């Protein structure tokens, strides 16, 4: 029994490029319009330079890959010999290694050893001219490389391509986490490097992540295996705790599905999501619970028990929490606080990262399985746990 479609897990891989990119299609269109003009309709008219910046998980790489796919398709239909090379600069230990990687993918006939980086670039330029080939180079995580290895790579690329009259054979998409690295470039390099188009990708909102995850669910999971509530739960957690990182959201979706398969479940439950978040990005520590007031611990126990009774939901109502809270107080001989103070206690729990709220006022637990949380809080509230380790294991 599995919740995944055949080949579905591959649709949740970071390298997978989906047929549609929710909330990034506009960027794809703008970049394509520019590159299509200068590389397909008027090939060689100029060396295109596009810069995409944004935090990790904001769709920079997948946007570039979609552009590459579309550009190659259009060039082929026009009978143009176009190649695209995508290099993760973080994986390159030197300028020489980076240029070798580009040549290996675009001009495998050229020798790689015994030549300086500048000689290799000159050989690449000649190779493109002799074979009437155009090349799009995507330099991903460029800011990391420039920060560690210096700016020579940028200067050498542009100098070699500008050194000879005739069609401009090479264009670029630069990908970076921020534009700050450009502040350290020399005037000579900056004047050559300066991109014609710049795009700043913001972190995804919970609603945008919901749209992304909904399409991945349709591609990767059998029908009915992942409810809308679970998708919204993952989207909220990724927006709130993963800073709008789509990769984080997709990873939670994958690990949640694997947990469902392990349990032999026909569907992904909220508890599987909590387990996935606990496994990939643990946030709750025993000290977080120990630091709460006794009333706060009692309310946290009430929330966890209310959720345990409703395995199919990610959030419970305040009424359900209050009913559970009354039982907890009776069990532990506590005097319940008045309902107006419960809101203050919930805020205390939320600030500690132990509970979360929806806009509708529902209460949930992110980042840990509720049965594990319930066991730990019960032990601590009962007088155990101090100085002990592994309550949340």
Steps between C-alpha positions, in 0.01 A plus 500: 500500500631842410368855486723582202422465132742293295804724456346750742798528733711628210250786461603618849871501426677837510630445146152447353372783282118498494305598189369810677655725765230667709588861580814487286346466154513878456874502556548208261307691234699823547838326488398291201375803309839668542716195425281393210558837337878511534581128472237356262348777288816714480773255601829660592361853511622542857618300799194471724554524874215426742535511878259316733537554874306366795523287810531124481179329394349797318497328160812649342657179374180334380405821316834500321462133409155561356644786293776269376249233395277746316791679332650173374161396361453828316857505366459148367179594319690789335791276396740682733779309672462615862643339810423568866738425786387530863783507756466509877795722588490390864627160383798649315826536688671737258455709186680230306258231623200716415614566144589135452147408609353735238724362225427141599128564447513727194819409310603147603743473208729767645795393720461603863846449646815706462331833428430806712141617559546782250636262236204267554256788455674607179476142375130494587441825310673361193307175530165683504594714201632213289188291555250788495378414851343728761533434871294598805698461822312497831729573793306395810608621847741739331524724808640211706772438239595868461516545876744207537690507168488861387359677196748387235254249356253777412763724346653218297167385358396842381846603376542190286156532346547871427853463363399410146255662259208295378199324653488474878493125553457483876225630730451462873250453779659583835334367816587633846345528844544876501653780297746586777789324323483763223600771747848343520556478125759731347369770264656321203326172578170662594481696175531177301291283731204733562185305399232636268222334703478450876240308698458481876306197617324539835433208736175322427195573715292221653238542226765482227652190658152347514470548122843345439432203728153441354650448155774273636239295685306453178815379323651288777218349709205276428164672511371562852831422673569860604215718621473874445541548876832313499623706205409822681666370817827437315477834319446687828790322671733568207401867489522548876797283593671447163497871406299443182742239363326287235769232522431465870127470430552232234737312729235499775250367249735220392601393851135512613407266215781261589381497862147416382636212292696368798183498710299331225266798493284572197543872554750751633383618841593819690700282741715386209570865419599572860731200493653621172567843643646348815731281290613765251504809720455422872382807690357383832739435788434378850631834631226679305238309696684523832513880474121532480286592797301216654184640343679516165607136528142399583362685201765349269403155625135584431580606144699183430224278640229681305701438182558135592124449510468644147773320303360615167527875567795736524326751727234494771263769619548701818185335637661155461815628669300641792315173549831311502654763729224449760575127508876559532451741791279250680753220439790704641312681775538843340264794510411595137583856404220721372436486126639852431832383648499195274568732205808631683619145565451409135712799401769377739492158334508653153800719582678186618425336164289230665160580347375684194181686412297531185322817397175328597622462860571127483796359695761251383841356585785533247826313496435200726266203515223576748525160667869566571418848628215368715724242662776753571270766645317242713831387648621854566168621641491196726833597653733300276727614221728735693852417404384209286580466133311332220142589594447630148685215332 
